[in-house]
Amino acid sequence: MVVLRILITGASGLLGSKLAQLAIRRGYEVYSGYNEHAPTYGTPLKFDASQREATRKAFEIANPATIVHAAALTDVDKCEVDRKLARAVNATGTRNVAEACRECGAKLVFISTDYVFDGVKGNYSENDQPNPINYYGISKLEGEKAVIESCNDYIIVRSSVIYGWIASLTSKSSSGKPLNFAMWLTNKLQNNEMVNIVTDQYSTPTLSDSLAQTILALCEKNAMGLYHITGRTRLSRFEFALKLAEKLNLSQTLINQIVTSQLKQVAKRPMDSSLKVGKIEETLGIKMLTIDEALDIYCKQEAGLKS
């Protein structure tokens, strides 16, 4: 049996950690790239993808057949304020990874975002034209272009509101921001704290477990190109919060509805960045999870990890 070697950047984050854990279960040899926080799963490999030579040296060590580039600066407001950092991480870092992939003949999977769209119409397919309205989206779209220009064998994955539960991660990142919306909301409601949730932002939330499984399935199929991988259900942040509270038997009265303009956020948000999943379902012959199916999995994990 041939053991596949995979390098996952951002392996200490939610998606990267899930990918590493699942890949190990499937028999992969996993190198887990990180910059600050050591990962839980796989062989740790510390490097900064925004540094070209450091990236090349990491590739020489791992000698991977496949790279999943999940490392990114995802704090939307921070990207707006510190555009130099956002570009270094999301665009330059991605180009460095893509060029290293080309040099060693490896397959690249780049994790992009629904925020490459302006959110005017929603329900975007892979054929729709991107038009980002904040610098996070701009920097990730630049990352997509770098992959296409620099790499011969690639998959670009756009996802939306990635969430999940994992015991090895705290509820907040090093920047103090919530690690993911569902974990943040769960902790708030369990502590009987009131939360303000917007009713006018729509997306297709994505369970990290499902996303990780689907990414590996695409790799094993040796697919190429652009894919939208999300949950099947389009809903507002407020509707998502009510669903989660219901599933966890927590009080929905703690959830106060507001609109986006009340938040006075630094960066603009697309109002409807929901994505179509028809292409990935047809390619793999699967059905992506509905919000009820996904939250059932999330709640079982939350209950199991806290028991």
N, C-alpha and C positions, 0 to 999 in steps of 0.2 A: 504493500500500500504506500502510495506517495503522500508524504505529509506536506501540506501546503503551508507556506510561510506567509504570514500577513502582518503588516505594520499598521497600527491604528494610532493616528495622532489625536490629541485630546482625549486620551484613554482614561483620564481621571474624571471626566465629565459624565453626565447621565447616559447619552447615547454611546460614547466610546466605551464606557464600562460595561454596558449591556452587550455591545458587540464583542468585546474581549471575552466576556464570560461565555457567551453562546459559541464563539469560534473555538474556544478550548474544549467545550463539550462535544463539538463536532470533529475534534481531532486535529485542529490546526495548531501549528507552532506560532504563538502570538507574541509579537513585540509591541509593547504599549508605550507609545511616545507621550511625553509630557514636558511641560515647561516649569511648573511650580509645585504642584501637588502630586506626589507619587501615586500611581494607580494601584488598585487592589488586585487586578487580574493580569496575567501575562508577565513577560520579562520586561522590567522597566527600562526605558531608554530616554534619557533626558536630553532634549535639544530644543532650540528655538527655530521654528520653520522660517521665520522672517530673516534668518541669517543663512545665506546660500551655502557657505562651506560647512557649517554645522549640520545642515540638512543632508548634504552629500555624504558626510562622514557617518551619519546615522544610517543612511541607506547602505553604506558599505558594511556596517556591522550587522544589520538585519537581513540584508540580501533578500528582500521580500519578492514574492510573485504578485502580491496584491497589496495596495495601500488604500486604506480608507482615511481620507483627510477630513476628520470631524472637528479639529481644533479651529476655533474662531473667536472673535470678539463679538458677542451677541447682545451686549447691553446697548440697546438702540439709542438711548439718550447719550451715553458715553461716546458712541461712535459719532454722533452729531457734534459734540463738543471737541473731541480729540480726533480729528479727521486723519491726522498723520499716523496715529497709532492704528486706527481702523484700517487704513490703507495698507500699512505694514503687515498687519496680521492677516486680514481677509483677502487682500489682493496680491501683495508681494510674496507673502508666505505661501500662498497657493501656487503662484507661478514657480517658486523655488521647488516645491514638491512635484509639480507637473514636469518640470525640466529634469529633475532627478529620476522620475518614473521613466521618461523617454530614454534617458541614458542607460538605465539598467534593464529596460524592456519589461517593466512591470505594468500591471493594470492599475489605474487610478479610479477610485470612487470619491467624488467630491460632494460634500453635503452642503447644499445651498438652501434657499429659503423662499417662502411665499412672498416675502417683502421685496422681491424684485418687481412686483406688480404694484400699480397705483391704487388698487382696491375700488375702482369705480364701478366695475360690473360684477366681479366675483366669478366663482365657478370656472377658473382659468384652466385651459388645457395646455399641453406642451407646445401647441402651435400658436398660442397667443403671444403678442409682442410685449416684452418686459418694459416697464416704465416706472422705475423706483422713485419714491417721493421723499426718501430720507437717505442719509449717508450710509447707514448700515446696508440698505438695499443696494445702493450704488456700489459699495465696496465688494459685496457678494457677487453682484453681476460682473464686476471686473474680474473676480476670481473665476467665474464661469468662462469668461472669454479667454483668460490665461490658460485654462485647462484645454479648451478647444484648439488654441493656437500652439500649445507647447507639447501636447501629449497625443500619442497615436492610438492608445487603447484606453478609453475612459467611459465612466458612467457619471452623469451629473444627476444628483437626487435633490429635488426640491421637496421640502416638508413644511409642516405648519404646526405651531404651538406644540412642540414636543414635550411630553410629560411622562412621568412614571415614578415609581417608588423604589428606592434602593437604600439599604441600611447603611452602606459605607459612606453615603453622602449626607452632609448636614443640610438643614433647610435653607441655608444661605451660602452664596459664593463668597470668595475672598473680598469682593467689592461691596458686600453687604446686601446685594440684590437677591431676590428669591431665586433658588436654583431652578425651579420650574413651577408653573402656576398651580398645578394640582397639589404638590407638596406644601407650598406656601398656604394655600387655601385650607387644606386639611388641618395643618397646625393651628391656624387662626380659629377655625370653627371648633376644634377640640378644646381650645382654651377659652371658648365662649367670648371671642372678640368680634366686634362688628367689622365688616369689610365693605368697601365701596367697589362695586363691579359695574363695568360699562355695559350698556344694552345695545350700543350701536356699532360695535366691532364684531365682525363675523369671520369665522375661519373654519377649517376642518381639523380639529385637534388630533394629534397623533400619539398613540401609546408607544413609548420607546422600545418595548419588547417586540411589538409588531414591526416597527421600522427596522430594527436590527435583523430580525428574521428575514424580512423581505430583501434587504440589502445583500445578505449572504446568499440568498436564493438566486438573485440576479448574477452575482459573481460566479456561482457554481454553474449557471446556465451559459456563462461567457457572453452575457449581453453587452450591448454598447449603446451609447446615446443618452438622451435626456428622459427622465421619468419623474412624474409626480407621485410621491408615496406619502399618503396621509390616511386618516380615518375616513369613513364613507359619509359621515354625518356633518352637514353644515349647520352651525349654530352660533349664537352670540356668546360672548364671555359670560354674560349673566345667565343665560340658559345652561351653559356648561357648569357654572357654579351651583345652580339649583339641582342639576342632575347628580353632581358629586355629593352634595349634602344629603340628598335623598338616599343614595346608595350606601352612605356611611351612617345613616340614621342620625344625622346631625341637624341642628336647627336651621331651617331656611330663613327664619325671621332675622338672623344675624346678617343676612346678605342684603345690602342696601343698593338699589339701582341708581346709577348716575349715567351721564353721557360723557363722551370723550373730552369735550371742551372744558368740562369742570376740572379735569386733571391738570391742565396747564403744563403738559409735557413739552420738553425741549424739542423733540423730533416729532414730525407728523407721522401718524399711523394710517396705513391703508384701511378703509372702513370695511371692505369685504375682500379678503385675500384667500377665500376658499379655493381649493384646487380640485379638479376632476381626477379620478383614479382609473378611468377606463383603460388606458394604455397599459398600466402595470398589471391590472387584473387579467387582461387579454394575454399579455406576454407570459405570465406565470400560471395562468389558469386557476386563479384564486379569487377570493372576495376579501377586500380589506374590511377591517372590523367596523361595525357600527359603534356609536358612542356608548350604547348600553353594554355591548359585548366587551368593549375595551375597559370601561369602568368596573365591570364585574371582575376582570383580571386584576386591575389596579387595587381594588378594595380587598381582594383575597391576599395580595402581596402585603398590603399595609397591615392587615390583621395578623398575618403569619409572622412578619418581621417584628411586630410589637408584642407578640405573645410570649 
